[in-house]
Amino acid sequence: MAHCIFADPVQHCFTTPNPPYRKGARPARIRAWFFAVAVMSYRQWFHELDQLLAQHRGLWQLRPFSLRSIPWQEQWPDLAAAISRLSLPQVNALSEQPHRLYEMLGEYFPDAHRLHRLIQVPPAPIQQQFGDDERLSYEVPGRKWQQIRAFVQALPARNLPLLEWCAGKGHLGRLASQAMAAPVLSLELDPQLCQDGQRLADRLQLAQQLQPCDVLGRQVRQYFQAGQQALALHACGDLHVALLRQGCQHQVQALAISPCCYHRTREDLYQPLSTAARSTNLQLSRQDRQLAVQESVTAGQRVRRLRDQEVCWRLGFDLLQRQLRGCDEYLPVPPLKTQLLTQGTFTDFCHWAAERKQLVLQGPIDFEALEQAGRQRHLQIRQLELVCQLFRRPLELWLVLDRVLFLEEQGYQVSLHEFCARNLTPRNLLIQAQRRGSASQEGGWSSRAQA
Ligand SMILES: C[S@@+](CC[C@H](N)C(=O)[O-])C[C@H]1O[C@@H](n2cnc3c(N)ncnc32)[C@H](O)[C@@H]1O
């Protein structure tokens, strides 16, 4: 039997500065979640996503940058025609409003509606309230602090020693330690960050120790102890997977992890964690997993404009280098300085790139036509990427549910929520796990039944 996470899911809301809805309101998004996935077990949820991702892999397991035409045009002619009609501003607007994207493309690709239902994740219930003590957020960038506050608010107050994983300057540990009146050990690779973080903790006389440590090394084992609660905010790829494995091995009492950068791993091919993911046919390359985090909701207008310009220039130069070399293959060009983008022209860029690649620019070259062709290619790529984008969050959820199912298999009761609004960070998924049978499990904290 499956059951839902909250007694009344609509009673809960985020406490970010831009809450997507007010407390007590019954917004459509919550209703959508409640009727779409609330009654499914995590295993069923994973299987539904897995089936759709595998069935439509031709639409998203591709490299739009290297393609000259729409590879799935014959199979989905109406979808191909619909995206080809979109202008760049329309593409940009749709990619910033995922619900509109699913709605619009759903007319031509009906499974978009199913995908949309499957990406509804409930917001984390607020477990603790605390004031805004400015001494705690000293030297922390505003957006980061808001993420940290939302993360800690979602943690049930447990009286357990805390272990912070890949801590940076230990900002998360500092707030969690204060909010829960618990000591925290913060592990971080960079000794300078440890030193800076220790200074911030000491000025408030907090029970926080920042410990230089490579969490991928053997020595990390010594920092685990019985009855710990482990926290990890945005530890990349192998780093949070190491916590999942080590935490289970050392039977930590509770874990709260917001994963990110699923492609930052030693292995190129995805190494599934749960039995469910090990038995699927879906094989994920590093590049596939990159799609799961390809989203820049936090980039400003200027950054976006410069990025668009850079891509257009690179694509224009790509056409030129193919002519010059007499070879129809993409040639990677190294990163360029922003100054060239802001102060140079497309022609300057071509000279710069040609020099880097030991190419001689000879004969009459129509730079204007090349620049225009680059812009056209950019639009086609962005149109193709829109369709890939339908699968971005489903893929991220597939990866996160693999972690959830792994924890369930290891004897934990698990819940999955969004801990903050997407505009604060698109990596807003929070996995919480509590060892089954542990004392602090009582008190209304529940997860989904396993299938
Ligand atoms: C994306 S930052 C997140 C920092 C912090 N949790 C936050 O959200 O502000 C990842 C951190 O992991 C640290 N890190 C990278 N590799 C590590 C390793 N092998 N062992 C421990 N820490 C590591 C980095 O130095 C960096 O501070």
The ligand as an SDF file (V2000), in Angstrom:
LIG
                    3D

 27 29  0  0  0  0  0  0  0  0999 V2000
   29.7230   23.0500   -4.2810 C   0  0  0  0  0  0  0  0  0  0  0  0
   30.6650   23.2550   -2.8540 S   0  0  0  0  0  0  0  0  0  0  0  0
   29.4120   23.1270   -1.6170 C   0  0  0  0  0  0  0  0  0  0  0  0
   29.8590   23.7420   -0.3270 C   0  0  0  0  0  0  0  0  0  0  0  0
   28.7530   23.8440    0.7240 C   0  0  0  0  0  0  0  0  0  0  0  0
   28.1930   22.5710    1.0550 N   0  0  0  0  0  0  0  0  0  0  0  0
   27.7070   24.8100    0.2670 C   0  0  0  0  0  0  0  0  0  0  0  0
   26.6420   24.3830   -0.1720 O   0  0  0  0  0  0  0  0  0  0  0  0
   27.9560   25.9990    0.3400 O   0  0  0  0  0  0  0  0  0  0  0  0
   31.5050   21.7220   -2.7340 C   0  0  0  0  0  0  0  0  0  0  0  0
   32.5990   21.6950   -1.6980 C   0  0  0  0  0  0  0  0  0  0  0  0
   33.1720   20.3930   -1.6830 O   0  0  0  0  0  0  0  0  0  0  0  0
   34.5470   20.5130   -1.4290 C   0  0  0  0  0  0  0  0  0  0  0  0
   35.2030   19.2790   -1.8870 N   0  0  0  0  0  0  0  0  0  0  0  0
   35.5370   18.9490   -3.1510 C   0  0  0  0  0  0  0  0  0  0  0  0
   36.1240   17.7410   -3.1660 N   0  0  0  0  0  0  0  0  0  0  0  0
   36.1790   17.3100   -1.8760 C   0  0  0  0  0  0  0  0  0  0  0  0
   36.6890   16.1370   -1.2590 C   0  0  0  0  0  0  0  0  0  0  0  0
   37.2560   15.1550   -1.9830 N   0  0  0  0  0  0  0  0  0  0  0  0
   36.5900   16.0310    0.0820 N   0  0  0  0  0  0  0  0  0  0  0  0
   36.0010   17.0150    0.8100 C   0  0  0  0  0  0  0  0  0  0  0  0
   35.5000   18.1530    0.2770 N   0  0  0  0  0  0  0  0  0  0  0  0
   35.5820   18.3020   -1.0600 C   0  0  0  0  0  0  0  0  0  0  0  0
   34.9440   21.7420   -2.2180 C   0  0  0  0  0  0  0  0  0  0  0  0
   36.1810   22.2770   -1.7560 O   0  0  0  0  0  0  0  0  0  0  0  0
   33.7520   22.6540   -1.9610 C   0  0  0  0  0  0  0  0  0  0  0  0
   33.9500   23.4570   -0.8250 O   0  0  0  0  0  0  0  0  0  0  0  0
  1  2  1  0
  2  3  1  0
  2 10  1  0
  3  4  1  0
  4  5  1  0
  5  6  1  0
  5  7  1  0
  7  8  2  0
  7  9  1  0
 10 11  1  0
 11 12  1  0
 11 26  1  0
 12 13  1  0
 13 14  1  0
 13 24  1  0
 14 15  1  0
 14 23  1  0
 15 16  2  0
 16 17  1  0
 17 18  1  0
 17 23  2  0
 18 19  1  0
 18 20  2  0
 20 21  1  0
 21 22  2  0
 22 23  1  0
 24 25  1  0
 24 26  1  0
 26 27  1  0
M  CHG  2   2   1   9  -1
M  END
$$$$
